[in-house]
Amino acid sequence: MLNSFSWYNHDVLMPALDFERVERWLQEVAATYEKKIGQLSYIFCNDEEILRVNRQFLQHDYYTDIITFDNTHGRVVSGDMFISLDTVSSNATDVSHEDYNRELLRVVVHGLLHLCGINDKGPGEREIMEECENRALTLYNAIKQ
């Protein structure tokens, strides 16, 4: 199934996003990498839930803003993404000094970029990821509400 988006919240309020606009944006971002959207699930949660997921599935004992589970097949990107709204909020204030909504969009597209093959753990990869995020955010601004 192509272009299937699911948005869930777990123990947090659903963020106030224009989900139709975000979905059009994510489709356009994927297309810039010659990818198509398959099934994407975004689960918004709090720090405790993302820590539980991180421990259970990745054996990591720390908080993070997003965990991406990749189910991509060929050019069709699919996956499940857990996003801690607590960490997004603290990163917006302490790290990126960005507006909360912009930081949330950055994290939403960050997961998609991972599914498109962009990494951020190796030497120089973080800078490439940030550049890709910034290009994607510019594209978001061009999408009509």
BELQUI-V711872 format. One record per residue. N is the residue number from 1. RES is the residue in three letters. NEAR is the number of other C-alpha atoms within 8 Angstrom. Layout:
n->{N | N}
res->{RES | RES}
near->{NEAR | NEAR}
//
This chain:
n->{1 | 2 | 3 | 4 | 5 | 6 | 7 | 8 | 9 | 10 | 11 | 12 | 13 | 14 | 15 | 16 | 17 | 18 | 19 | 20 | 21 | 22 | 23 | 24 | 25 | 26 | 27 | 28 | 29 | 30 | 31 | 32 | 33 | 34 | 35 | 36 | 37 | 38 | 39 | 40 | 41 | 42 | 43 | 44 | 45 | 46 | 47 | 48 | 49 | 50 | 51 | 52 | 53 | 54 | 55 | 56 | 57 | 58 | 59 | 60 | 61 | 62 | 63 | 64 | 65 | 66 | 67 | 68 | 69 | 70 | 71 | 72 | 73 | 74 | 75 | 76 | 77 | 78 | 79 | 80 | 81 | 82 | 83 | 84 | 85 | 86 | 87 | 88 | 89 | 90 | 91 | 92 | 93 | 94 | 95 | 96 | 97 | 98 | 99 | 100 | 101 | 102 | 103 | 104 | 105 | 106 | 107 | 108 | 109 | 110 | 111 | 112 | 113 | 114 | 115 | 116 | 117 | 118 | 119 | 120 | 121 | 122 | 123 | 124 | 125 | 126 | 127 | 128 | 129 | 130 | 131 | 132 | 133 | 134 | 135 | 136 | 137 | 138 | 139 | 140 | 141 | 142 | 143 | 144 | 145}
res->{MET | LEU | ASN | SER | PHE | SER | TRP | TYR | ASN | HIS | ASP | VAL | LEU | MET | PRO | ALA | LEU | ASP | PHE | GLU | ARG | VAL | GLU | ARG | TRP | LEU | GLN | GLU | VAL | ALA | ALA | THR | TYR | GLU | LYS | LYS | ILE | GLY | GLN | LEU | SER | TYR | ILE | PHE | CYS | ASN | ASP | GLU | GLU | ILE | LEU | ARG | VAL | ASN | ARG | GLN | PHE | LEU | GLN | HIS | ASP | TYR | TYR | THR | ASP | ILE | ILE | THR | PHE | ASP | ASN | THR | HIS | GLY | ARG | VAL | VAL | SER | GLY | ASP | MET | PHE | ILE | SER | LEU | ASP | THR | VAL | SER | SER | ASN | ALA | THR | ASP | VAL | SER | HIS | GLU | ASP | TYR | ASN | ARG | GLU | LEU | LEU | ARG | VAL | VAL | VAL | HIS | GLY | LEU | LEU | HIS | LEU | CYS | GLY | ILE | ASN | ASP | LYS | GLY | PRO | GLY | GLU | ARG | GLU | ILE | MET | GLU | GLU | CYS | GLU | ASN | ARG | ALA | LEU | THR | LEU | TYR | ASN | ALA | ILE | LYS | GLN}
near->{5 | 8 | 10 | 9 | 9 | 8 | 8 | 9 | 10 | 9 | 6 | 9 | 6 | 7 | 4 | 4 | 6 | 7 | 6 | 6 | 10 | 10 | 9 | 9 | 11 | 11 | 11 | 8 | 10 | 14 | 9 | 7 | 7 | 7 | 11 | 12 | 14 | 12 | 13 | 14 | 11 | 12 | 12 | 14 | 15 | 14 | 12 | 6 | 9 | 17 | 12 | 8 | 9 | 14 | 11 | 7 | 6 | 7 | 7 | 6 | 7 | 7 | 9 | 10 | 12 | 11 | 11 | 10 | 7 | 9 | 8 | 11 | 7 | 5 | 8 | 11 | 18 | 13 | 13 | 12 | 13 | 12 | 16 | 15 | 13 | 10 | 12 | 14 | 10 | 9 | 11 | 13 | 11 | 7 | 7 | 8 | 8 | 8 | 8 | 10 | 7 | 8 | 14 | 10 | 9 | 11 | 12 | 9 | 11 | 10 | 12 | 11 | 14 | 10 | 12 | 10 | 6 | 10 | 10 | 10 | 6 | 7 | 5 | 7 | 11 | 11 | 8 | 10 | 13 | 8 | 8 | 9 | 12 | 9 | 8 | 10 | 10 | 8 | 10 | 9 | 7 | 6 | 9 | 5 | 4}
//
